[in-house]
Amino acid sequence: MAKNIAEQIVEMLENANVKRIYAVTGDSLNHLNIAVKNSSIEWIHVRHEEVGAYAAAAEAELDGFAVCAGSCGPGHVHLINGVYEAHKSHVPMLVIASTIPSDEMGMDYFQETNTIKLFDDCSHYNQMITRPEQVQRTLQTAIQHAISKKGVAVIGLPGDVSELDAEEGSTSTQVFRTNPVIRPSDDELKTLANLINESEKVTLYCGIGAGEANAEVIELSKFLKAPVGYSFRGKMAIQPDNPNEVGLTGLLGFPSAYHAMHEADLVILLGTDFPYQKFMPIKNKIVQIDESPERLGRRAKLELGLAGDVKETIKALLPLLQEKTDIHFLHEQLAFYEKVKDIQLTYVKDFGKENSIQPEYVAYTLDRLAKKDAIFTVDTGMCCVWGARFITGTGERKMLGSFNHGSMANAMPMAIGASLAHPDREVIAMCGDGGISMLLGDMATIFQYKLPVKLIVFNNRTLGMVKLEMEVGGMPDNETDMINPDFAMVAQAMGYPGKNVHKPEEVEDAIKECLAYNGPYLLNIFTNPNALALPPKIDFDQVLGMTKSMAQLMLGGKMEEVLDTVKTNYKHIKGLL
C-alpha cells in the first residue's frame, strides 16, 4: 500500500535523526500523529503548545535540532511564544503547522489562520505544502535552513494534504550538517594583532558564540594578561577552569566585569550580541568578532569588526601577538572580583528568616549540591539573576533560559525537553512562582512521562523583577503581589512529591532530599520578596527612583516593607555604589 504524505514526512524526520515531536494532537494533525505512532519517533503529548515549543527549543539547544507541531489556528497561536524563543536564541527547530483543508483557505473557515503571516517574523523559512510533489524538497529545504541558519523553519501542512498519496522527488532528501572553517583574512588578522599589541590593558568579553572556544579564550587571556567577562549565555562555557574570569556584566551581572570593560584600553567582544548598550564602554576601543557579520557594530561603536568563528580566529591570531608582561591591570580586576564575590556571600551567610529565606542562599546551596553535569533551566526574572550569580559552570553543566526573548514561564517547559533528551542527566528547573503559575498544567506532562525533573520554586509571592523595575523608576510597586496556591499540594495532586520550605535551616536537607529522589519532585521555597537583583552599575537616576518609590510606600503606610527592603539590600547597595 502506498504511503501517504504524513508517513513520508515522518520517514524523512527519522532519517534526520529526530527523536520526538512535541504537540497537542487533533484534527489536522491526526494523520501525522498516526504516522508517528508507527515510527521510531515519540509523540510527546504536552498540555499546551507553548510548552511543546519551549521543550523543543531546549532539546534543540542541547542536541542541535528538534521538532514541535500545532494544529490549526489555536495551536499555531499557542506555539508562537516558544517559536520566538527558539528563533531569537538561534537554535535549529522545525515547526509543523498543520492547518485547515486547502479548499477552505481564504474563506474564514473554522480555526483558520494564515501560517505564512503568523510565523513570518520568527522564522528563516516559512512555506506551505499544497501538493505531493512539493513534500520532499520543501521539508529538506526547511530542515536545511533551520540547521544552517540556526533558527526556526516552518512548514504549513493542510490536513487534507497530509492524507494524500506521497510522490517521490528527484532532489536530495538528506540533511547536510556542514562545518566550515570561518576566520578573518590574513590582512584583517594583522590589523587586529597590531591593535592588540599597541594596547596596554585588554579585556575579553565572551558570549555563547565563544562556547566552543573555552581553551582558546583562556590561552589568549593568559597571553594578553586580560581579564575575561562573559554574557549569561556564555557563562557555562567560559567560566570553567578560567583563572582570569571576572564574571558577568549587564542587568544580571557583577560590577567586576563592568569595571574590567570600562577600565581597559581595548575590549574584544568574542561571539556576543550583548543587547544592553548602557553597560557597554564608550571611551575605549572596541573590537567585535562574530560569525554573523550582520551583527557587527549594532551594540557599540567599533574600532574593528571581523567575521569569524571564535576558536579558529584565536588560533590564527595568537602567532601574530606579542605576549604581554604587565600583570597589574589583570591582578587589579581579579582582586576586585574577589571583593565582589565576598559581598555576594553576605546573603549566603545571612540566610534570612521564616517565610523570608534569602534566594541567594537557596541558589548557592543548590549549586553546591547539584551534580557536576546538571542541566539547569531558569525562569525569566529574579530566578535568572540567582542562576547567573550563583550557579557555577563546571564544563559539563548547561543552563537554559529565555535569555533573548525574555518570556516568563520557560523553566518548567524547558526542563521537560532537557529531561526527555537527556534522561541520564540531573535536570533542575529554577522556577518563579509567577512563571510556574502561568503554565501550571504541564506539571502533569512531567508525571505522564515519568520525568525526574526537580522543580525548585522561588516563591517570593510577587513578580519580583517587575517590582524592582517599578521601584527604580520611582514608582511604588502596584499589582505585583501573587496570591498563590500551595504548589507542594499541586505537585502531589499531579502525582509526585511536593514539599514546602518555610525556614532557612530546612533548605539544605530539603534540597538534598529533592535531588536524591528517583522521579519528579517539587520544592516550594518561601523566599524574601524584598530581595533585590540590583545591576552591577547603579546610576543616579536609579537611586533617585528608588528613593522616590520608598518615600511613596512610606506615605502609603508601608513602612514595614520599606524597612525590610533597606535591611535586606543595604550591604549590596553599599558594595556597588
C-alpha positions as CSV (number, residue, x, y, z in Angstrom):
1,M,0.0,0.0,0.0
2,A,1.4,3.4,-1.0
3,K,2.4,5.7,1.9
4,N,0.7,9.0,2.4
5,I,2.3,12.4,2.8
6,A,2.2,12.3,6.6
7,E,4.1,9.0,6.5
8,Q,6.6,10.4,4.0
9,I,7.3,13.4,6.3
10,V,7.8,11.1,9.3
11,E,10.2,8.9,7.3
12,M,12.3,12.0,6.4
13,L,12.3,13.2,10.0
14,E,13.5,9.7,11.1
15,N,16.3,10.0,8.6
16,A,17.2,13.4,10.0
17,N,17.6,11.7,13.4
18,V,14.5,13.3,15.0
19,K,13.7,11.5,18.2
20,R,10.4,13.2,19.2
21,I,7.7,15.7,18.2
22,Y,6.2,17.9,20.9
23,A,2.5,18.7,20.2
24,V,-1.2,18.6,21.2
25,T,-2.8,16.3,18.7
26,G,-6.1,16.8,17.0
27,D,-8.0,17.3,13.7
28,S,-5.4,18.4,11.0
29,L,-2.6,16.7,12.9
30,N,-4.2,13.3,13.2
31,H,-2.7,11.7,10.1
32,L,0.8,12.9,11.2
33,N,0.1,11.5,14.7
34,I,-0.8,8.1,13.4
35,A,2.3,8.1,11.1
36,V,4.5,8.9,14.2
37,K,2.8,6.1,16.1
38,N,4.1,3.6,13.5
39,S,7.7,5.1,13.6
40,S,10.7,5.3,15.9
41,I,9.7,8.9,16.8
42,E,8.0,9.6,20.1
43,W,4.9,11.9,20.2
44,I,5.2,14.0,23.4
45,H,1.7,15.0,24.3
46,V,2.0,18.3,26.1
47,R,-0.9,20.2,27.7
48,H,-0.2,23.5,26.0
49,E,1.6,24.0,22.6
50,E,3.7,26.8,24.1
51,V,5.2,24.2,26.5
52,G,5.9,22.0,23.5
53,A,7.7,24.7,21.6
54,Y,9.8,25.6,24.7
55,A,10.6,22.0,25.3
56,A,11.7,21.6,21.7
57,A,13.8,24.7,21.9
58,A,15.6,23.2,24.9
59,E,16.2,20.0,23.1
60,A,17.4,21.9,20.0
61,E,19.9,23.9,22.1
62,L,21.3,20.8,23.7
63,D,21.3,18.5,20.7
64,G,21.2,20.6,17.6
65,F,17.7,20.1,16.2
66,A,14.2,19.4,17.4
67,V,10.6,19.5,16.2
68,C,7.2,20.7,17.5
69,A,3.8,20.9,16.0
70,G,0.5,22.7,16.3
71,S,-2.9,22.1,14.7
72,C,-4.9,24.8,13.1
73,G,-5.3,28.4,14.4
74,P,-5.4,28.0,18.2
75,G,-2.5,25.5,18.1
76,H,-0.4,27.9,15.9
77,V,-1.0,30.8,18.2
78,H,-0.2,28.8,21.3
79,L,3.1,27.8,19.7
80,I,4.2,31.3,18.8
81,N,5.9,32.3,22.1
82,G,8.2,29.3,22.2
83,V,8.9,29.6,18.5
84,Y,10.1,33.2,19.0
85,E,12.3,31.9,21.8
86,A,14.0,29.3,19.6
87,H,14.4,31.8,16.8
88,K,15.8,34.6,18.9
89,S,18.2,32.1,20.7
90,H,19.4,30.9,17.3
91,V,18.6,27.2,17.8
92,P,17.5,25.0,14.9
93,M,13.9,24.0,15.2
94,L,11.2,22.8,12.8
95,V,7.6,23.8,13.3
96,I,4.9,21.7,11.6
97,A,1.9,23.9,11.4
98,S,-0.9,21.7,10.3
99,T,-3.9,23.7,9.2
100,I,-7.4,23.7,7.7
101,P,-8.4,21.9,4.4
102,S,-6.7,23.5,1.5
103,D,-10.0,24.1,-0.4
104,E,-11.3,26.2,2.5
105,M,-8.4,28.6,2.7
106,G,-9.3,32.2,2.4
107,M,-13.0,31.5,3.3
108,D,-12.8,32.5,7.0
109,Y,-13.1,28.8,7.9
110,F,-13.3,27.5,11.4
111,Q,-9.9,27.9,13.2
112,E,-8.3,29.4,10.1
113,T,-5.0,31.3,10.5
114,N,-2.5,32.4,7.9
115,T,0.6,30.5,8.8
116,I,2.8,32.5,6.4
117,K,1.9,35.8,8.1
118,L,1.8,34.4,11.6
119,F,5.3,32.9,11.6
120,D,7.0,35.3,9.2
121,D,8.8,37.3,11.9
122,C,10.1,34.3,13.8
123,S,11.5,32.0,11.1
124,H,14.2,31.7,8.4
125,Y,12.0,29.6,6.2
126,N,8.2,29.5,6.1
127,Q,6.3,27.7,3.4
128,M,3.0,25.9,2.8
129,I,2.8,22.4,1.3
130,T,-0.2,22.1,-1.0
131,R,0.9,19.3,-3.5
132,P,2.5,15.9,-3.1
133,E,5.4,16.7,-5.4
134,Q,6.4,19.6,-3.0
135,V,6.9,17.5,0.1
136,Q,10.4,16.1,-0.1
137,R,12.0,19.2,-1.5
138,T,10.1,21.6,0.9
139,L,10.8,19.6,4.0
140,Q,14.5,19.1,3.2
141,T,14.9,22.8,2.5
142,A,13.2,23.7,5.7
143,I,15.4,21.5,7.8
144,Q,18.5,22.7,5.9
145,H,17.5,26.3,6.7
146,A,17.0,25.6,10.4
147,I,20.3,23.9,10.8
148,S,22.4,26.1,8.6
149,K,20.9,29.4,9.6
150,K,20.4,28.4,13.3
151,G,16.8,29.3,13.8
152,V,13.3,28.2,13.0
153,A,11.8,26.8,9.9
154,V,8.0,26.4,9.4
155,I,6.1,24.1,7.1
156,G,2.3,24.6,6.8
157,L,0.5,21.4,6.2
158,P,-3.2,21.3,5.4
159,G,-4.9,18.3,7.0
160,D,-6.3,17.1,3.7
161,V,-2.9,17.2,2.0
162,S,-1.3,15.1,4.7
163,E,-3.5,12.1,3.8
164,L,-2.8,12.3,0.0
165,D,-0.6,9.6,-1.6
166,A,3.1,10.5,-1.4
167,E,5.2,11.1,-4.5
168,E,9.0,10.6,-4.7
169,G,11.0,13.6,-5.7
170,S,14.2,13.9,-7.7
171,T,16.2,16.2,-5.3
172,S,18.1,15.4,-2.1
173,T,16.3,14.2,0.9
174,Q,19.3,14.0,3.2
175,V,20.3,16.8,5.6
176,F,23.7,18.3,5.2
177,R,25.3,19.3,8.5
178,T,28.3,21.4,7.3
179,N,31.1,22.6,9.5
180,P,33.2,25.2,7.5
181,V,36.2,27.0,8.9
182,I,35.5,30.7,9.1
183,R,38.0,33.3,10.2
184,P,39.1,36.8,9.2
185,S,41.5,37.2,6.3
186,D,45.3,37.4,7.0
187,D,45.3,41.2,6.5
188,E,42.4,41.6,8.9
189,L,44.2,39.4,11.5
190,K,47.4,41.6,11.1
191,T,45.3,44.7,11.7
192,L,43.8,43.2,14.8
193,A,47.1,41.9,16.1
194,N,48.7,45.4,15.7
195,L,45.8,46.9,17.6
196,I,46.2,44.4,20.5
197,N,49.9,44.8,20.5
198,E,49.6,48.6,20.9
199,S,47.1,48.4,23.8
200,E,48.3,48.1,27.4
201,K,45.1,47.0,29.0
202,V,42.9,44.4,27.2
203,T,39.6,42.9,28.4
204,L,37.9,39.9,26.7
205,Y,34.1,39.7,26.8
206,C,32.6,36.4,25.6
207,G,29.2,35.3,24.6
208,I,27.6,32.0,23.5
209,G,29.4,32.3,20.2
210,A,32.6,31.5,22.1
211,G,31.1,28.5,23.7
212,E,33.3,26.0,21.8
213,A,36.5,28.0,22.4
214,N,37.0,27.8,26.2
215,A,40.6,26.6,25.9
216,E,41.4,29.2,23.2
217,V,39.9,32.0,25.2
218,I,41.9,31.0,28.3
219,E,45.1,30.8,26.3
220,L,44.5,34.2,24.8
221,S,43.7,35.8,28.2
222,K,46.9,34.3,29.7
223,F,48.9,35.6,26.8
224,L,47.5,39.1,27.0
225,K,47.1,39.2,30.8
226,A,43.5,40.0,30.1
227,P,40.5,39.6,32.4
228,V,37.6,37.7,30.9
229,G,34.0,38.7,31.3
230,Y,31.0,36.9,29.8
231,S,27.3,37.1,29.0
232,F,24.8,34.9,30.8
233,R,24.5,32.5,27.8
234,G,28.3,32.3,27.7
235,K,28.8,31.6,31.4
236,M,28.6,27.8,31.5
237,A,31.2,27.5,28.7
238,I,33.6,30.3,29.5
239,Q,33.8,30.2,33.3
240,P,35.1,26.7,33.8
241,D,38.9,26.4,34.6
242,N,39.3,30.0,33.7
243,P,41.7,31.7,36.1
244,N,41.2,35.2,34.6
245,E,37.4,35.3,34.7
246,V,35.7,38.3,36.3
247,G,32.0,37.4,36.0
248,L,29.1,38.7,34.0
249,T,28.0,42.3,33.3
250,G,24.6,43.5,32.2
251,L,21.4,43.6,34.3
252,L,22.1,40.3,36.0
253,G,25.9,40.7,36.4
254,F,28.7,41.9,38.6
255,P,30.4,45.3,38.9
256,S,33.7,43.5,38.4
257,A,33.0,42.7,34.7
258,Y,31.6,46.1,34.2
259,H,34.7,47.7,35.8
260,A,37.1,45.5,33.7
261,M,35.5,46.5,30.5
262,H,35.4,50.2,31.3
263,E,38.9,50.4,32.6
264,A,40.5,48.7,29.6
265,D,42.2,50.4,26.6
266,L,40.8,47.7,24.3
267,V,37.7,45.5,24.7
268,I,37.4,42.5,22.5
269,L,33.9,41.1,22.1
270,L,34.0,37.4,21.2
271,G,30.9,35.8,19.9
272,T,28.4,38.0,21.7
273,D,25.5,40.1,20.7
274,F,25.1,41.5,24.2
275,P,22.0,43.8,23.9
276,Y,22.4,46.4,26.7
277,Q,24.2,49.4,25.4
278,K,24.2,51.2,28.8
279,F,26.7,48.6,30.1
280,M,29.0,48.9,27.0
281,P,32.0,51.2,27.4
282,I,32.2,54.3,25.1
283,K,35.6,55.8,25.8
284,N,37.9,53.0,24.8
285,K,38.5,51.0,21.6
286,I,36.2,48.0,20.9
287,V,36.7,45.1,18.5
288,Q,33.9,42.7,17.7
289,I,34.4,39.2,16.3
290,D,31.3,37.2,15.3
291,E,30.5,34.5,12.8
292,S,27.5,36.6,11.7
293,P,28.8,39.8,10.2
294,E,25.4,41.4,10.1
295,R,25.6,41.8,13.9
296,L,28.8,43.8,13.8
297,G,28.6,47.3,15.3
298,R,24.9,47.3,16.3
299,R,25.7,47.4,20.0
300,A,28.7,49.6,20.2
301,K,31.0,51.9,18.2
302,L,33.7,49.6,16.9
303,E,37.3,50.2,16.0
304,L,37.3,47.0,14.1
305,G,34.6,44.4,13.2
306,L,35.6,41.0,11.9
307,A,33.6,37.9,10.8
308,G,34.9,34.6,12.1
309,D,34.5,31.6,14.3
310,V,36.0,32.5,17.7
311,K,38.0,29.3,18.1
312,E,39.5,29.4,14.6
313,T,40.1,33.2,14.8
314,I,42.0,33.0,18.1
315,K,44.1,30.1,16.8
316,A,45.1,32.1,13.7
317,L,45.6,35.3,15.8
318,L,47.9,34.0,18.6
319,P,51.1,33.6,16.4
320,L,50.8,37.3,15.4
321,L,50.7,38.6,19.0
322,Q,53.4,39.8,21.4
323,E,53.0,38.4,24.8
324,K,52.2,41.0,27.5
325,T,54.2,41.1,30.7
326,D,52.5,43.7,32.8
327,I,50.1,41.9,35.1
328,H,49.0,45.0,37.1
329,F,45.7,45.5,35.3
330,L,44.7,41.9,35.4
331,H,45.5,41.5,39.1
332,E,43.6,44.6,39.9
333,Q,40.5,43.3,38.2
334,L,40.8,39.8,39.8
335,A,41.2,41.4,43.2
336,F,38.1,43.5,42.7
337,Y,36.2,40.3,41.5
338,E,37.2,38.6,44.8
339,K,35.7,41.5,46.7
340,V,32.5,41.4,44.7
341,K,32.2,37.6,45.3
342,D,32.7,38.2,49.0
343,I,29.9,40.8,49.1
344,Q,27.6,38.3,47.3
345,L,28.3,35.7,50.1
346,T,26.7,38.2,52.5
347,Y,23.3,36.8,51.5
348,V,24.5,33.2,51.9
349,K,25.8,33.8,55.4
350,D,22.8,35.9,56.5
351,F,20.2,33.5,55.0
352,G,17.0,35.1,56.1
353,K,14.2,34.1,58.4
354,E,10.9,32.1,58.3
355,N,8.9,32.7,55.1
356,S,11.6,35.2,54.1
357,I,14.6,33.0,53.1
358,Q,17.3,34.7,51.1
359,P,17.0,33.4,47.5
360,E,20.8,33.8,47.1
361,Y,21.2,31.3,49.9
362,V,18.9,28.9,48.1
363,A,20.7,29.2,44.8
364,Y,24.1,28.9,46.4
365,T,23.0,25.7,48.2
366,L,21.5,24.3,45.1
367,D,24.8,25.0,43.2
368,R,26.8,23.2,45.9
369,L,24.6,20.1,46.0
370,A,23.8,19.7,42.2
371,K,25.8,17.3,40.1
372,K,28.7,18.5,38.0
373,D,26.8,17.7,34.8
374,A,23.4,19.0,35.8
375,I,21.2,20.9,33.4
376,F,19.6,24.0,34.9
377,T,16.7,25.9,33.4
378,V,15.8,29.3,34.8
379,D,12.6,31.4,34.6
380,T,12.9,34.9,33.4
381,G,13.0,37.4,36.2
382,M,14.7,37.0,39.6
383,C,15.5,33.3,39.0
384,C,17.7,34.4,36.1
385,V,19.6,36.6,38.5
386,W,20.2,33.9,41.1
387,G,21.2,31.4,38.4
388,A,23.5,33.9,36.8
389,R,25.2,34.9,40.0
390,F,25.3,31.6,41.9
391,I,25.2,28.6,39.6
392,T,28.8,27.7,38.7
393,G,30.0,26.5,35.3
394,T,31.9,23.2,35.6
395,G,32.5,22.5,31.9
396,E,29.8,19.8,31.9
397,R,26.7,21.8,33.2
398,K,24.3,23.5,30.9
399,M,21.9,26.4,31.7
400,L,18.9,27.2,29.6
401,G,16.6,30.1,29.7
402,S,14.7,32.7,27.8
403,F,17.8,34.9,27.6
404,N,16.9,36.7,24.3
405,H,13.1,36.6,24.2
406,G,12.8,37.2,27.9
407,S,9.5,35.4,28.4
408,M,8.0,34.2,31.7
409,A,7.3,30.5,32.4
410,N,10.0,28.9,30.3
411,A,11.9,27.0,33.0
412,M,9.5,24.1,33.6
413,P,8.8,23.5,29.9
414,M,12.5,23.6,29.0
415,A,13.2,21.1,31.8
416,I,10.7,18.8,30.0
417,G,12.6,18.9,26.8
418,A,16.0,18.6,28.5
419,S,14.9,15.6,30.6
420,L,13.5,13.8,27.6
421,A,16.6,14.4,25.5
422,H,19.0,13.5,28.4
423,P,17.2,11.1,30.8
424,D,20.6,10.3,32.4
425,R,21.2,13.9,33.5
426,E,20.0,15.7,36.6
427,V,17.6,18.4,35.3
428,I,16.8,21.3,37.7
429,A,14.2,23.9,36.9
430,M,14.6,27.2,38.9
431,C,11.0,28.5,38.7
432,G,9.5,31.7,39.9
433,D,6.1,31.5,41.4
434,G,4.8,33.7,38.6
435,G,6.4,31.6,36.0
436,I,5.2,28.2,37.1
437,S,1.7,29.6,37.7
438,M,1.5,30.6,34.0
439,L,1.8,27.1,32.6
440,L,0.9,25.1,35.6
441,G,-1.0,22.4,33.7
442,D,2.1,20.8,32.2
443,M,3.3,19.7,35.5
444,A,1.0,16.8,34.6
445,T,3.2,16.2,31.5
446,I,6.2,15.6,33.8
447,F,4.2,12.9,35.6
448,Q,2.8,11.4,32.5
449,Y,6.3,10.7,31.1
450,K,7.8,10.0,34.5
451,L,10.5,12.6,34.0
452,P,12.8,13.0,37.0
453,V,12.7,16.8,36.8
454,K,13.3,18.8,40.0
455,L,11.2,21.9,40.3
456,I,12.6,24.4,42.7
457,V,10.1,27.2,43.2
458,F,11.5,30.5,44.4
459,N,8.2,31.6,45.9
460,N,8.5,35.3,46.8
461,R,4.8,35.9,46.4
462,T,5.5,38.7,43.9
463,L,6.5,39.5,40.4
464,G,10.0,40.4,41.7
465,M,11.7,41.8,38.6
466,V,8.6,43.9,37.7
467,K,8.6,45.2,41.3
468,L,12.2,46.2,41.0
469,E,11.6,47.9,37.6
470,M,8.8,49.9,39.1
471,E,10.8,50.9,42.2
472,V,13.9,52.1,40.3
473,G,11.6,54.0,38.0
474,G,10.4,55.9,41.1
475,M,7.0,54.2,41.3
476,P,5.7,52.2,44.2
477,D,5.0,48.6,43.1
478,N,1.4,48.0,42.1
479,E,-0.4,44.8,41.3
480,T,2.8,42.7,41.5
481,D,1.7,40.6,44.5
482,M,0.9,37.0,43.9
483,I,-1.8,35.0,45.9
484,N,-0.5,31.6,45.1
485,P,-1.9,28.1,45.5
486,D,0.1,25.6,47.7
487,F,2.5,24.5,44.9
488,A,3.5,21.4,47.0
489,M,-0.1,20.3,47.1
490,V,-0.4,20.9,43.4
491,A,2.6,18.6,42.8
492,Q,1.0,16.0,44.9
493,A,-2.2,16.3,43.0
494,M,-0.2,15.8,39.8
495,G,1.2,12.6,41.2
496,Y,4.6,13.3,42.7
497,P,6.1,14.7,45.9
498,G,5.9,18.3,46.8
499,K,7.3,20.0,49.9
500,N,7.0,23.4,51.4
501,V,10.1,25.0,52.9
502,H,9.5,27.9,55.3
503,K,12.7,28.1,57.3
504,P,16.2,28.7,56.1
505,E,17.6,25.9,58.3
506,E,15.3,23.5,56.3
507,V,16.7,24.4,52.9
508,E,19.8,22.2,52.7
509,D,18.1,19.0,53.8
510,A,15.1,19.7,51.6
511,I,17.3,20.2,48.5
512,K,19.3,17.0,49.3
513,E,16.0,15.0,49.6
514,C,14.7,16.5,46.4
515,L,17.8,15.8,44.3
516,A,18.1,12.3,45.7
517,Y,14.5,11.3,44.9
518,N,14.1,8.9,41.9
519,G,11.5,10.8,40.0
520,P,9.9,14.3,39.7
521,Y,9.9,16.4,42.8
522,L,8.8,20.0,43.7
523,L,10.2,22.2,46.4
524,N,8.2,25.3,47.2
525,I,10.6,27.6,49.0
526,F,9.3,30.7,50.6
527,T,11.9,33.4,49.7
528,N,12.3,37.0,50.7
529,P,10.0,39.2,48.5
530,N,12.2,42.2,49.1
531,A,15.5,40.7,47.9
532,L,16.5,43.0,45.0
533,A,18.6,42.0,42.0
534,L,20.4,45.3,41.5
535,P,22.5,45.7,38.4
536,P,26.3,46.0,38.6
537,K,26.3,49.8,38.0
538,I,23.7,51.9,39.7
539,D,23.3,55.4,38.2
540,F,21.9,58.5,40.0
541,D,18.5,58.2,38.3
542,Q,18.0,54.7,39.7
543,V,19.0,55.8,43.2
544,L,16.6,58.7,42.9
545,G,13.9,56.5,41.6
546,M,14.3,54.0,44.4
547,T,14.3,56.9,46.9
548,K,11.0,58.2,45.4
549,S,9.4,54.8,45.5
550,M,10.4,54.1,49.1
551,A,9.0,57.6,50.1
552,Q,5.7,56.8,48.3
553,L,5.5,53.5,50.1
554,M,6.1,55.2,53.5
555,L,3.5,57.8,52.7
556,G,1.1,54.9,51.9
557,G,1.7,53.4,55.3
558,K,4.0,50.5,54.1
559,M,6.9,51.4,56.5
560,E,7.5,47.7,57.3
561,E,8.1,46.9,53.6
562,V,10.4,49.8,53.2
563,L,12.5,48.9,56.3
564,D,12.7,45.2,55.1
565,T,13.8,46.3,51.6
566,V,16.6,48.5,53.0
567,K,17.7,46.0,55.6
568,T,17.8,43.2,53.1
569,N,19.8,45.1,50.5
570,Y,21.9,47.8,52.1
571,K,25.1,45.8,52.1
572,H,24.7,45.0,48.4
573,I,23.9,48.7,47.6
574,K,27.0,49.8,49.6
575,G,29.2,47.4,47.6
576,L,28.0,48.6,44.3
577,L,27.9,52.4,44.6
